[in-house]
Amino acid sequence: MNKLELDQKERLKKLLESLEGSQGEDWKEVISNNRDEFERIKREIKEKQKDLANFVKKKSARLINDEDFESKTQRIQQELYDLESKILKLRIIGKK
């Protein structure tokens, strides 16, 4: 895995950990009120992380070329960013 992918994976992992054990009753209420959506997003994030790891393995094994790797990993990283944004929006909504 390259540094960008490791940083992205670590950032998302820390985000999930902090959200799961998040401080404040407001956030717990937001999670409770949006449990299905929150769980769906978490599952999607984990799947995208697995996809990203699989592409890294394929590239290391030379099963995909650099161009395909870059294209696919950029797409997955954008999807991860979008999912992360959804979680943050849930949090912002909960603070209103």
C-alpha positions in Angstrom: 0.0 0.0 0.0 1.3 3.4 -0.8 1.5 6.2 1.8 -1.7 8.0 0.5 -3.7 4.8 0.8 -2.4 4.1 4.3 -3.1 7.6 5.4 -6.6 7.5 4.0 -7.3 4.1 5.6 -5.9 5.2 8.9 -7.9 8.5 8.8 -11.1 6.6 8.2 -10.3 4.0 10.8 -9.7 6.8 13.4 -12.9 8.5 12.3 -15.0 5.4 12.8 -13.4 4.8 16.2 -14.0 8.3 17.3 -17.6 8.2 16.1 -18.4 4.9 17.7 -17.0 6.1 21.0 -17.9 9.7 20.5 -18.4 12.1 23.3 -21.6 13.8 24.1 -25.2 12.7 24.4 -26.1 14.7 21.3 -23.9 12.5 19.1 -25.2 9.3 20.7 -28.7 10.6 20.0 -27.8 11.3 16.4 -26.4 7.8 16.0 -29.5 6.3 17.7 -31.9 8.3 15.5 -29.9 7.4 12.4 -28.7 3.9 13.3 -29.6 2.2 10.0 -28.0 5.0 7.9 -24.9 5.0 10.2 -24.5 1.3 10.0 -25.0 1.3 6.2 -22.3 3.9 5.8 -19.9 2.0 8.1 -20.4 -1.1 6.0 -19.8 0.8 2.8 -16.6 2.3 4.2 -15.3 -1.1 5.2 -16.1 -2.5 1.8 -14.4 0.3 0.0 -11.3 -0.2 2.2 -11.3 -3.8 1.3 -11.6 -2.9 -2.4 -8.7 -0.5 -2.0 -6.5 -3.1 -0.3 -7.4 -5.6 -3.1 -6.3 -3.2 -5.8 -3.0 -2.7 -4.0 -2.5 -6.5 -3.9 -3.4 -6.8 -7.6 -1.0 -4.0 -8.5 1.8 -5.6 -6.4 1.1 -8.9 -8.2 1.2 -7.0 -11.5 -2.4 -8.1 -12.3 -3.4 -4.6 -13.2 -1.4 -1.9 -14.8 -0.5 1.5 -13.3 -3.2 3.4 -15.2 -6.0 1.1 -14.1 -4.7 1.1 -10.6 -4.6 4.9 -10.4 -8.0 5.3 -12.0 -9.7 2.7 -9.7 -8.0 3.8 -6.5 -8.9 7.5 -7.2 -12.5 6.5 -7.7 -12.5 4.5 -4.4 -10.8 7.2 -2.5 -13.5 9.7 -3.7 -16.2 7.3 -2.7 -14.6 7.0 0.8 -14.4 10.7 1.0 -18.1 11.0 0.1 -19.0 8.4 2.8 -17.0 10.2 5.4 -18.8 13.5 4.4 -22.1 11.8 5.0 -21.1 10.8 8.5 -19.9 14.3 9.2 -23.2 15.8 7.9 -25.1 13.5 10.3 -23.0 14.9 13.1 -23.6 18.5 12.0 -27.3 17.9 11.7 -27.3 16.5 15.2 -25.7 19.6 16.7 -28.4 21.9 15.4 
